[in-house]
Amino acid sequence: MKKILLVEDDPNLGLLLQDYLQLKGKFDVVLCTDGEQGLQAFTKNTFDLLILDVMMPKKDGFTLGKDVRKINPHVPIIFATAKGMIEDKTEAFTLGGDDYITKPFRIEELLLRINALLKRSESVEKKEDQQPTKFTIGSYEFDYTTQIIAINGTPQKLSTKEAELLRLLCIKRNEVLTREEALLHIWHDDNYFNGRSMDVFLSKIRKYLKDDPTVEIINVHGRGYKLLIN
């Protein structure tokens, strides 16, 4: 039975979601009513997926998501927000979220999103086990497992999405990594908001690699990106 952490400050909605997901989805759902309580539950248990309300007392959902990613960079996170602003959607993915859903929403839609994320997560885990996790990039050493890139013994910690994107570029070294391939692999959706988010991560990765002039990430017009090591 998959275990889900649901953090929702509306007690009526929280209990409704918990009952539905346990009955229809056959999940074990732990319900917390604020961000601090949610973080405590997360540190004491192992969860397969998190659903985090954004607007919460004590610790909002985005802050909680940041804290979770410091502990576990891979557990799927769905952010639930009453806002539909582009900034909130971009923030959700920038913080390492895997999906978002805007209130009010149909519970059936949430269940579909949960099942899709869990299925993708299992598929990715199987594929990841078959791919290398350590790479030499010019003068840099990159360890995907620890999410650290280092040059001359100086380490730089990467975010989950940064590490995933750099790993794809390394695997496709000197070949084109298409935007669609990267977006579908990491964000599971190649929509506009995810594309904006990926552009931000690429800019950061380029800065991390700036100390070695033989390494560059170039744009391939109309197609994607290529990691070149001269």
C-alpha positions in Angstrom: 0.0 0.0 0.0 1.4 3.4 -1.0 1.7 6.0 1.7 0.8 9.6 1.1 1.4 12.7 3.2 -1.5 15.2 2.9 -0.9 18.6 4.4 -4.1 20.7 4.3 -5.2 23.4 6.7 -8.9 23.1 5.9 -10.1 20.3 8.2 -13.2 19.5 6.2 -11.4 19.3 2.9 -8.5 17.4 4.5 -10.7 14.7 6.0 -12.7 14.5 2.7 -9.5 13.9 0.7 -8.1 11.5 3.2 -11.3 9.4 3.3 -11.6 9.4 -0.5 -8.0 8.5 -1.2 -8.0 5.7 1.4 -11.3 4.3 0.1 -11.0 4.8 -3.7 -7.2 4.9 -4.1 -6.5 2.4 -1.4 -3.7 4.5 -0.1 -2.5 5.0 3.5 -3.0 8.7 4.0 -1.5 10.7 6.9 -3.2 14.1 7.3 -1.5 17.1 8.8 -3.1 20.6 9.2 -0.1 22.9 9.0 3.4 23.0 7.5 5.3 22.4 10.7 3.2 19.3 11.6 3.7 18.1 8.0 7.5 18.4 8.2 7.5 16.5 11.5 5.5 13.7 10.0 7.8 13.6 7.0 10.9 13.2 9.0 9.5 10.4 11.1 8.0 8.3 8.2 8.6 7.2 4.7 6.1 8.4 2.1 5.6 7.6 -1.6 4.0 10.9 -2.5 3.2 14.3 -0.9 0.2 16.6 -1.4 1.0 20.1 0.0 -1.5 23.0 0.3 0.4 26.2 -0.5 -1.5 28.6 1.7 -1.0 27.3 5.3 -0.3 28.7 8.7 3.1 28.3 10.5 4.9 27.0 7.4 3.4 27.5 3.9 3.5 24.7 1.3 6.4 26.1 -0.8 8.6 26.5 2.3 7.7 22.9 3.4 8.5 21.7 -0.2 12.0 23.3 0.1 12.5 21.5 3.5 11.4 18.2 2.1 13.7 18.5 -0.9 16.7 19.0 1.4 15.8 15.6 2.9 14.5 13.7 -0.1 15.2 15.0 -3.6 13.0 12.4 -5.4 9.7 11.9 -3.6 6.9 13.1 -5.8 5.2 16.4 -4.7 1.9 17.8 -5.8 1.2 21.4 -4.7 -2.4 22.5 -4.2 -3.1 26.2 -4.5 -6.2 28.4 -4.6 -4.2 30.8 -6.9 -3.9 30.4 -10.7 -1.0 32.9 -11.1 1.8 32.0 -13.5 4.3 33.0 -10.7 2.9 30.3 -8.4 3.0 27.6 -11.0 6.6 28.5 -11.9 7.5 28.6 -8.2 6.0 25.1 -7.7 8.2 23.5 -10.3 11.3 25.6 -9.5 11.1 24.3 -5.9 11.2 20.7 -7.1 7.4 20.0 -7.4 6.3 17.4 -9.8 2.7 18.7 -10.4 0.3 21.3 -9.1 -3.5 21.4 -9.0 -5.6 24.6 -8.6 -8.5 24.8 -6.1 -11.3 24.1 -6.4 -10.6 20.7 -8.1 -12.4 17.5 -8.6 -11.1 14.7 -6.3 -11.2 12.3 -9.2 -8.7 14.5 -11.0 -6.4 14.5 -8.0 -6.5 10.7 -7.9 -5.6 10.5 -11.6 -2.6 12.8 -11.1 -1.5 10.8 -8.0 -1.6 7.5 -9.9 0.2 9.0 -12.9 3.0 10.4 -10.8 3.4 7.1 -8.8 3.6 5.1 -12.1 6.1 7.5 -13.6 8.2 7.4 -10.4 8.4 3.7 -10.5 9.3 3.7 -14.2 12.0 6.3 -13.6 13.5 4.4 -10.7 13.9 1.3 -12.9 15.5 3.3 -15.7 17.7 5.3 -13.4 19.2 2.1 -12.0 20.5 1.3 -15.5 22.2 4.7 -16.1 25.5 5.9 -14.8 25.5 8.3 -11.8 29.1 9.7 -11.9 30.5 11.9 -14.7 33.6 13.8 -15.6 32.8 17.1 -17.3 36.1 18.7 -18.3 37.7 19.7 -15.0 34.5 19.0 -13.1 33.4 15.8 -11.3 29.6 15.4 -11.1 27.9 12.9 -8.7 24.3 12.6 -9.5 23.5 10.6 -6.4 24.8 13.2 -4.0 23.8 16.0 -6.4 27.2 17.6 -6.1 29.5 19.0 -8.9 33.0 19.8 -7.9 36.1 21.5 -9.5 39.5 21.6 -7.8 38.0 20.1 -4.7 35.4 22.8 -4.4 31.8 21.3 -4.2 28.6 22.9 -5.4 25.3 21.4 -4.3 22.7 21.2 -7.0 18.9 21.1 -6.7 17.1 18.0 -7.7 15.9 19.4 -11.0 19.4 20.9 -11.8 21.0 17.5 -11.1 18.5 15.6 -13.3 18.9 18.1 -16.1 22.7 18.0 -16.0 22.7 14.2 -15.9 20.6 14.1 -19.1 23.0 16.5 -20.7 25.9 14.3 -19.7 24.3 11.1 -20.9 23.6 12.9 -24.3 27.1 14.4 -24.3 28.0 16.0 -27.7 24.5 15.1 -28.9 21.3 17.2 -28.9 19.0 16.9 -25.9 15.7 18.0 -27.2 13.5 20.3 -25.1 10.6 17.9 -25.3 12.8 15.0 -24.1 14.1 16.9 -21.1 10.7 18.3 -20.1 8.9 15.0 -20.4 11.7 13.1 -18.5 12.0 15.6 -15.6 8.7 17.5 -15.5 6.5 14.9 -17.2 4.9 17.6 -19.2 6.3 19.9 -22.0 3.9 22.8 -21.3 4.9 26.5 -21.3 5.3 26.9 -17.6 7.7 23.9 -17.3 9.7 25.3 -20.3 10.1 28.5 -18.4 11.3 26.7 -15.3 13.8 24.6 -17.3 15.3 27.7 -18.8 16.0 29.0 -15.3 17.8 25.8 -14.3 19.9 25.8 -17.5 21.1 29.3 -16.7 22.2 28.1 -13.3 24.0 25.1 -14.6 25.9 27.3 -17.1 27.1 29.4 -14.2 28.2 26.3 -12.3 30.3 25.3 -15.3 31.8 28.7 -16.1 35.2 28.0 -14.5 36.2 25.6 -17.3 36.2 27.3 -20.7 36.4 23.9 -22.5 32.9 23.1 -21.3 29.8 24.8 -22.7 26.1 24.2 -23.1 24.9 25.5 -26.5 21.4 26.1 -27.8 20.5 24.2 -30.9 17.9 26.4 -32.6 14.5 24.9 -32.8 15.6 21.6 -31.2 17.2 21.8 -27.8 20.6 21.9 -26.1 24.0 20.2 -26.4 26.7 19.7 -23.8 30.1 20.2 -25.5 33.4 19.3 -24.0 36.4 20.4 -26.1 
